[in-house]
């Protein structure tokens, strides 16, 4: 059985860094940047027999807004509903009972997130973003 834990001391940061550095959304990300992201986020690890097989994090004020990011699970753990389970863990967490907007970005998992109640922006005309030059370059390559 896969255990979920938000104990940051259990995170296997070498593994998390390797996963994120190989992802489409943060290819080549440097370890110190991953460490800063972990430090400033509510992180969740998934463990099978003590080995970390999944990771997700939420950036939030724990009052009104939360951004779910870096949902990742190892190949052997795929196909078990782990991604849905990890995101649901955040959605159901008592610290987030008053959160009015959960947001995320995905390229390839729309169906999974739709099953959890996510959808297109309700008012895209009211939301804006400012991208770093590095992200613009990265996006141009995809």
C-alpha positions as CSV (number, residue, x, y, z in Angstrom):
1,X,0.0,0.0,0.0
2,X,1.2,3.5,-0.9
3,X,1.5,5.8,2.1
4,X,1.1,9.6,1.8
5,X,2.9,12.0,4.1
6,X,3.6,15.7,4.3
7,X,6.6,15.2,6.5
8,X,9.3,17.2,4.6
9,X,12.0,15.3,6.5
10,X,11.0,12.1,4.6
11,X,11.3,13.6,1.1
12,X,14.1,12.1,-0.9
13,X,15.3,15.3,-2.5
14,X,17.8,13.7,-4.9
15,X,14.9,11.7,-6.3
16,X,12.5,14.7,-6.4
17,X,15.1,16.8,-8.1
18,X,15.8,14.0,-10.7
19,X,12.1,13.7,-11.4
20,X,11.5,17.4,-11.9
21,X,14.7,17.9,-13.9
22,X,13.4,15.3,-16.4
23,X,9.8,16.8,-16.5
24,X,8.4,18.8,-19.4
25,X,7.6,21.7,-17.2
26,X,11.0,22.1,-15.5
27,X,13.7,20.4,-17.6
28,X,17.1,20.7,-16.2
29,X,15.9,22.6,-13.1
30,X,18.8,23.1,-10.6
31,X,18.8,21.4,-7.3
32,X,19.0,24.6,-5.2
33,X,15.8,25.9,-6.9
34,X,14.0,22.6,-6.1
35,X,15.1,23.0,-2.5
36,X,13.7,26.6,-2.3
37,X,10.4,25.4,-3.8
38,X,10.2,22.6,-1.3
39,X,11.0,25.1,1.6
40,X,8.2,27.4,0.5
41,X,5.5,24.9,-0.2
42,X,3.3,22.3,1.5
43,X,4.8,19.1,0.1
44,X,3.4,15.6,-0.1
45,X,5.4,12.5,-0.7
46,X,4.1,9.0,-1.6
47,X,6.0,6.0,-0.3
48,X,6.0,2.3,-1.1
49,X,8.0,0.2,1.4
50,X,9.9,3.3,2.5
51,X,10.9,4.3,-1.1
52,X,9.5,7.6,-2.4
53,X,7.4,6.9,-5.5
54,X,5.5,10.2,-5.8
55,X,5.6,13.9,-5.1
56,X,3.3,16.9,-5.2
57,X,3.3,20.3,-3.7
58,X,0.9,23.2,-3.1
59,X,1.8,26.9,-2.9
60,X,-0.8,28.5,-0.7
61,X,-1.8,31.1,1.9
62,X,-3.9,28.3,3.4
63,X,-6.8,30.7,3.5
64,X,-8.1,31.6,0.0
65,X,-5.8,30.4,-2.8
66,X,-3.7,27.3,-3.6
67,X,-1.6,26.4,-6.6
68,X,-1.0,22.7,-7.0
69,X,2.3,22.0,-8.7
70,X,4.9,19.3,-9.5
71,X,2.6,16.3,-9.4
72,X,4.9,13.4,-10.2
73,X,5.0,9.7,-9.6
74,X,7.5,7.0,-10.6
75,X,6.8,4.7,-13.5
76,X,6.2,1.6,-11.3
77,X,3.5,3.5,-9.3
78,X,1.6,4.7,-12.3
79,X,-1.8,3.3,-13.2
80,X,-2.9,3.0,-9.6
81,X,-4.7,6.4,-9.3
82,X,-1.8,7.9,-7.3
83,X,-1.9,11.3,-9.1
84,X,-5.6,11.6,-8.3
85,X,-5.1,10.5,-4.8
86,X,-2.3,13.0,-4.1
87,X,-4.3,15.9,-5.5
88,X,-7.4,14.8,-3.6
89,X,-5.3,14.8,-0.4
90,X,-4.7,18.5,-0.8
91,X,-8.3,19.3,-1.8
92,X,-9.6,17.5,1.3
93,X,-7.0,18.8,3.7
94,X,-8.6,20.6,6.6
95,X,-6.1,23.5,6.3
96,X,-7.7,24.3,2.9
97,X,-11.3,24.3,3.9
98,X,-11.7,28.0,3.2
99,X,-9.7,28.0,-0.1
100,X,-11.9,29.5,-2.8
101,X,-9.6,28.8,-5.8
102,X,-7.3,25.9,-6.5
103,X,-5.3,26.4,-9.6
104,X,-2.8,24.3,-11.6
105,X,-1.3,24.0,-15.1
106,X,-1.1,20.8,-17.1
107,X,-0.2,19.7,-20.6
108,X,-1.3,16.1,-20.5
109,X,-3.5,15.3,-17.5
110,X,-6.7,17.2,-18.2
111,X,-8.9,14.2,-17.7
112,X,-7.5,13.3,-14.3
113,X,-7.9,16.9,-13.1
114,X,-11.4,17.3,-14.6
115,X,-12.5,14.2,-12.6
116,X,-11.5,16.2,-9.5
117,X,-13.6,19.2,-10.4
118,X,-11.0,21.3,-12.3
119,X,-11.9,23.0,-15.5
120,X,-10.9,25.9,-17.8
121,X,-10.6,29.3,-16.2
122,X,-14.0,30.7,-15.3
123,X,-12.9,34.3,-16.2
124,X,-9.8,34.2,-18.3
125,X,-10.3,37.9,-19.1
126,X,-9.5,38.7,-15.4
127,X,-6.4,36.6,-15.0
128,X,-2.9,37.6,-16.2
129,X,0.6,36.3,-15.8
130,X,4.1,37.5,-16.1
131,X,6.6,35.0,-17.4
132,X,10.3,35.0,-16.8
133,X,12.5,35.2,-20.0
134,X,13.8,31.7,-19.2
135,X,10.2,30.3,-19.2
136,X,9.4,32.1,-22.4
137,X,12.4,30.4,-24.0
138,X,11.4,27.0,-22.6
139,X,7.9,27.4,-23.8
140,X,9.1,28.3,-27.3
141,X,10.9,25.0,-27.5
142,X,7.8,22.9,-26.8
